[in-house]
């Protein structure tokens, strides 16, 4: 479910609080409110810089994948339960950059640098 301007995506994200234990082949459980809150912040940042197609995916280890798309540009940020973040930026299905275990400010600055390249601010 890719959402434009985020409303269905946020509803999907919030539903991760109610995932059942073992939902992913015997692993996984509800996603914490802290992780969901950080994912909402990243989502708001995506929208603020012009990435309006977004989606979320839960991870079996309590993480959330927050995605954003614009034309052939793709960003994913993984929000880990320990508060760390990872980012992948792809253009035309080719990985351009991967940042692992970073803080939110570094992730946001990286997304800002992609914005002009993607044309998302148009």
C-alpha positions as CSV (number, residue, x, y, z in Angstrom):
1,X,0.0,0.0,0.0
2,X,1.9,3.1,-1.2
3,X,0.2,6.1,0.1
4,X,0.1,9.6,-1.4
5,X,0.5,12.2,1.3
6,X,0.6,9.6,4.0
7,X,-2.8,9.1,5.6
8,X,-3.2,5.4,4.7
9,X,0.5,4.8,5.4
10,X,0.2,6.2,8.9
11,X,-2.8,4.1,9.6
12,X,-0.9,1.0,8.5
13,X,2.1,2.1,10.6
14,X,0.0,2.5,13.7
15,X,-1.5,-1.0,13.2
16,X,2.0,-2.5,13.8
17,X,1.3,-1.9,17.5
18,X,-1.1,-4.7,17.4
19,X,0.9,-7.4,15.5
20,X,0.6,-10.7,17.2
21,X,3.6,-12.6,18.7
22,X,5.0,-14.9,16.0
23,X,3.4,-13.0,13.1
24,X,6.4,-13.7,10.9
25,X,7.0,-17.4,10.7
26,X,7.1,-17.7,14.5
27,X,9.1,-14.6,15.1
28,X,8.1,-11.0,15.6
29,X,5.6,-9.2,17.8
30,X,4.1,-5.8,18.3
31,X,6.2,-2.8,17.3
32,X,7.0,-0.5,20.1
33,X,5.5,3.0,20.4
34,X,9.0,4.5,20.4
35,X,9.9,2.9,17.0
36,X,6.5,3.9,15.6
37,X,7.0,7.5,16.8
38,X,10.4,7.7,15.1
39,X,8.9,6.3,11.9
40,X,6.2,8.9,12.0
41,X,8.9,11.6,12.4
42,X,10.7,10.3,9.4
43,X,7.5,10.2,7.4
44,X,6.7,13.8,8.3
45,X,10.2,14.7,7.1
46,X,9.7,12.8,3.8
47,X,6.5,14.8,3.2
48,X,8.1,18.1,4.2
49,X,10.9,17.7,1.6
50,X,8.6,16.6,-1.2
51,X,8.5,12.8,-1.1
52,X,4.8,12.1,-1.1
53,X,4.6,8.4,-2.0
54,X,5.3,6.5,1.2
55,X,4.9,3.1,2.8
56,X,5.9,1.2,6.0
57,X,6.8,-2.4,6.7
58,X,7.3,-4.1,10.0
59,X,10.4,-6.2,10.8
60,X,10.4,-9.4,12.8
61,X,13.0,-7.9,15.2
62,X,10.9,-4.9,16.2
63,X,12.2,-2.6,13.4
64,X,10.2,-0.6,10.9
65,X,11.1,0.1,7.3
66,X,9.9,3.6,6.2
67,X,10.0,4.1,2.4
68,X,9.6,7.0,0.1
69,X,9.4,7.1,-3.7
70,X,9.7,9.8,-6.4
71,X,9.8,8.7,-10.0
72,X,12.7,6.2,-10.1
73,X,14.2,7.4,-6.8
74,X,13.7,5.2,-3.7
75,X,14.7,5.9,-0.1
76,X,14.3,3.4,2.8
77,X,15.1,4.1,6.4
78,X,15.1,1.3,8.9
79,X,14.3,2.4,12.5
80,X,15.7,-0.1,14.9
81,X,14.4,-0.7,18.5
82,X,17.7,0.5,19.9
83,X,17.1,3.9,18.3
84,X,19.6,3.6,15.5
85,X,18.8,4.2,11.8
86,X,20.0,2.8,8.5
87,X,19.3,4.3,5.1
88,X,19.4,3.1,1.5
89,X,19.0,5.4,-1.5
90,X,18.5,3.9,-4.9
91,X,18.0,5.4,-8.4
92,X,16.6,3.1,-11.1
93,X,17.1,0.1,-8.9
94,X,20.8,0.8,-8.3
95,X,22.0,1.4,-4.8
96,X,23.7,4.9,-4.6
97,X,24.4,5.0,-0.9
98,X,23.9,2.9,2.2
99,X,24.3,4.3,5.7
100,X,24.2,1.9,8.7
101,X,23.6,2.6,12.4
102,X,23.3,6.3,12.2
103,X,21.5,9.0,14.1
104,X,18.3,10.7,12.9
105,X,20.0,14.0,12.1
106,X,22.5,12.3,9.7
107,X,19.7,10.5,8.0
108,X,17.6,13.6,7.5
109,X,20.7,15.5,6.1
110,X,21.2,12.7,3.7
111,X,17.6,12.8,2.6
112,X,17.9,16.5,2.0
113,X,20.9,15.9,-0.3
114,X,18.8,13.5,-2.3
115,X,15.8,15.8,-2.7
116,X,17.3,18.0,-5.4
117,X,18.7,15.0,-7.3
118,X,15.3,13.4,-7.3
119,X,13.2,16.4,-8.2
120,X,10.9,15.6,-5.3
121,X,10.8,19.3,-4.3
122,X,9.2,20.2,-7.7
